[in-house]
Amino acid sequence: MIRTDVLIIGSGVAGLSFAVKMAEKFPERHISIVTKSDEDESNTKYAQGGVAVVLDEKEDSFQNHIRDTLIAGDGLCNEAVVEMVVTEGPKRLKELIDWGANFDVDAEGNFDLGKEGGHSAYRVVHHKDITGYEVERALLDRVAQLSNISILSHHFVIDLITDHHIEASNAGSISCFGAYVLNEHSKEVLTIQAGSTLLASGGIGRVYGHTTNPIIATGDGIAMAYRAKARIKDMEFVQFHPTALYNEDGGSSFLISEAVRGFGAFLRTKNGNRFMPDYDDRAELASRDIVSQSIDRELKKSGDLCVYLDCTHLDMSAFKLHFPNIYAKCKENQIDIETDWIPVVPASHYLCGGIVVDANGKTSISNLFACGECSSTGLHGANRLASNSLLEALVYAHNIFQYISENPRPSQFPKIPEWINKGNDSPNEQHLIQNNLEQLQALMRNYVGIIRTDDHLQKAIGRLDVIYKTVEDLYKTYPVHTGLCELRNMINVAHLIIGQSIERTENKGGYFNLDN
Ligand SMILES: Cc1cc2nc3c(=O)[nH]c(=O)nc-3n(C[C@H](O)[C@H](O)[C@H](O)COP(=O)(O)OP(=O)(O)OC[C@H]3O[C@@H](n4cnc5c(N)ncnc54)[C@H](O)[C@@H]3O)c2cc1C
């Protein structure tokens, strides 16, 4: 049994920035970060474009950023939240810079602001095309300087500990007391009790197989919050990134940033047709959902497996300066951007919904907060505006910190039973997990993808149920195991996406059902 003041699940921008704030303000409190892979592995690490924030008030304004966010969200944003996040942005960015993050500046020393799809102004602060890597680096460096933070890497959180684990539970309300955590090395399950718990566990991309997310993105936090009976919302709004580098094998795909289209690249079919102007006046700079749906329609029309991003007309020395990582990655894949078009496909990229939180990051469960991609704050509505998610995580990490600072409560430590591991090892386990995972991912791609139908969603429910029953049997039979827990979590997430898709009767933002 381990006791800590604050338990943070996840070491991306949300978890780390909250940890830094808490540790700086409360040197006497102990902050534990639990993360399932290497400490830097996260969606954060792969963010390319940057952080959307209004810094140049001559050329831009908070009102413009608010308006762009609301347009992308297609009427489903919480306007008060949008205003709060946008106006707090500059302060939160300054803190990040004070903690050591570097962003590109021009010859005069002003921030070199980028422009992405859906933005009406240049406002994206970036570090070359590896902004997330730089943010993660700076935050981990700052965390290492704070002796009251400990990071347990390769520790997988299995489930939250709530009233139903405790005999004398509180009828009516649900509280969180920490989490059961599997040490990947020793295979021991730790009981970590915490005064406050933050879910900062990131996204769900892997549920679809083809994704821009790394393999850690299995929706664990959302699934465990759902099992604990927290409110979960807007799961139907999965954002597909229009331009992931096409690879024949599927799986995690390298992202060709939207900023490349902002820089002037054209989307073409195999035959060279520049099709985006046919779909939207903003052409390649239309919001993500429009570009993804347009590509999906083109692919369905032609039967091709990918479309192409043409950069051959662009200033190549400027391109290499702005996108050295993309340039190198294409080269590695035998694509010479100066002469070749880049093959691209839409891939699952970002979840707009998640665990419902209020403006202080509080979930519907006492002592449980959520921040970052696993949360649903109301900022994104039906579609996230590019580069608003790092911003959202920074702003909410601050709000949660502020709330906990202003509302001290004695850490409550009831008696919690230790985890009981059941079952025996089986040599077939891995094979069964892999097989069911592939079935789940194919189901989500084919029946619950960019363009949905009522019939496909109904079929998806029936098929998911078969996978669910098989995997629940495995879960009850075998000792606890990360791959199996992740699969179980992805099934929960798929169930939420399908269920909330069926409930949606009007197409909005990133959601498109042919029968609506
Ligand atoms: C390729 C790519 C490019 C992007 N570009 C941009 C961009 O330019 N601008 C922008 O604003 N956003 C961008 N995004 C989105 C943005 O990066 C993410 O939304 C954001 O980083 C999420 O941060 P987070 O802290 O919520 O989660 P993450 O950074 O994903 O961190 C989640 C953490 O939780 C841990 N975790 C998960 N489950 C468990 C468990 N069961 N037990 C223990 N630990 C667990 C993970 O290991 C990880 O450490 C991009 C995303 C991708 C994938």
The ligand as a MOL file (V3000), in Angstrom:
LIG
                    3D

  0  0  0     0  0            999 V3000
M  V30 BEGIN CTAB
M  V30 COUNTS 53 58 0 0 0
M  V30 BEGIN ATOM
M  V30 1 C 0.7410 13.1990 -34.1730 0
M  V30 2 C 0.0130 14.1910 -33.3100 0
M  V30 3 C 0.1370 15.5460 -33.5470 0
M  V30 4 C -0.5430 16.4700 -32.7560 0
M  V30 5 N -0.3430 17.8020 -32.9640 0
M  V30 6 C -0.9180 18.6960 -32.1110 0
M  V30 7 C -0.6240 20.0850 -32.2010 0
M  V30 8 O 0.1570 20.5210 -33.0370 0
M  V30 9 N -1.2260 20.9290 -31.3190 0
M  V30 10 C -2.1030 20.5020 -30.3660 0
M  V30 11 O -2.6190 21.3150 -29.5920 0
M  V30 12 N -2.3780 19.1720 -30.2500 0
M  V30 13 C -1.7870 18.2770 -31.0770 0
M  V30 14 N -2.0610 16.9430 -30.9420 0
M  V30 15 C -2.9380 16.5070 -29.8490 0
M  V30 16 C -2.1860 16.6270 -28.5370 0
M  V30 17 O -0.8610 16.1970 -28.7210 0
M  V30 18 C -2.8340 15.7960 -27.4550 0
M  V30 19 O -4.2090 16.0090 -27.4200 0
M  V30 20 C -2.2580 16.1640 -26.1090 0
M  V30 21 O -0.8680 16.0870 -26.1450 0
M  V30 22 C -2.8140 15.2290 -25.0540 0
M  V30 23 O -2.1000 15.4240 -23.8760 0
M  V30 24 P -2.4990 14.5990 -22.6000 0
M  V30 25 O -1.5390 15.0030 -21.5430 0
M  V30 26 O -3.9430 14.7510 -22.3520 0
M  V30 27 O -2.2820 13.0690 -23.0320 0
M  V30 28 P -0.9830 12.3250 -23.5530 0
M  V30 29 O 0.0560 13.2720 -23.9550 0
M  V30 30 O -1.4180 11.3330 -24.5540 0
M  V30 31 O -0.4870 11.5690 -22.2640 0
M  V30 32 C -1.2140 10.4850 -21.7410 0
M  V30 33 C -0.3760 9.7790 -20.7170 0
M  V30 34 O -1.1620 8.8540 -19.9810 0
M  V30 35 C -0.4460 7.6350 -19.8620 0
M  V30 36 N -1.4270 6.5660 -19.6500 0
M  V30 37 C -2.5040 6.2650 -20.4200 0
M  V30 38 N -3.1620 5.2130 -19.8920 0
M  V30 39 C -2.4960 4.8460 -18.7750 0
M  V30 40 C -2.6660 3.8170 -17.8100 0
M  V30 41 N -3.6520 2.9080 -17.8870 0
M  V30 42 N -1.7780 3.7350 -16.7920 0
M  V30 43 C -0.7420 4.6070 -16.6970 0
M  V30 44 N -0.5280 5.5870 -17.5950 0
M  V30 45 C -1.3870 5.7080 -18.6140 0
M  V30 46 C 0.3210 7.5510 -21.1600 0
M  V30 47 O 1.3650 6.6290 -21.0700 0
M  V30 48 C 0.7870 9.0010 -21.2980 0
M  V30 49 O 1.8990 9.2400 -20.4920 0
M  V30 50 C -1.3900 16.0010 -31.7240 0
M  V30 51 C -1.5230 14.6330 -31.4870 0
M  V30 52 C -0.8310 13.7240 -32.2720 0
M  V30 53 C -0.9690 12.2700 -31.9870 0
M  V30 END ATOM
M  V30 BEGIN BOND
M  V30 1 1 1 2
M  V30 2 1 2 3
M  V30 3 2 2 52
M  V30 4 2 3 4
M  V30 5 1 4 5
M  V30 6 1 4 50
M  V30 7 2 5 6
M  V30 8 1 6 7
M  V30 9 1 6 13
M  V30 10 2 7 8
M  V30 11 1 7 9
M  V30 12 1 9 10
M  V30 13 2 10 11
M  V30 14 1 10 12
M  V30 15 2 12 13
M  V30 16 1 13 14
M  V30 17 1 14 15
M  V30 18 1 14 50
M  V30 19 1 15 16
M  V30 20 1 16 17
M  V30 21 1 16 18
M  V30 22 1 18 19
M  V30 23 1 18 20
M  V30 24 1 20 21
M  V30 25 1 20 22
M  V30 26 1 22 23
M  V30 27 1 23 24
M  V30 28 2 24 25
M  V30 29 1 24 26
M  V30 30 1 24 27
M  V30 31 1 27 28
M  V30 32 2 28 29
M  V30 33 1 28 30
M  V30 34 1 28 31
M  V30 35 1 31 32
M  V30 36 1 32 33
M  V30 37 1 33 34
M  V30 38 1 33 48
M  V30 39 1 34 35
M  V30 40 1 35 36
M  V30 41 1 35 46
M  V30 42 1 36 37
M  V30 43 1 36 45
M  V30 44 2 37 38
M  V30 45 1 38 39
M  V30 46 1 39 40
M  V30 47 2 39 45
M  V30 48 1 40 41
M  V30 49 2 40 42
M  V30 50 1 42 43
M  V30 51 2 43 44
M  V30 52 1 44 45
M  V30 53 1 46 47
M  V30 54 1 46 48
M  V30 55 1 48 49
M  V30 56 2 50 51
M  V30 57 1 51 52
M  V30 58 1 52 53
M  V30 END BOND
M  V30 END CTAB
M  END
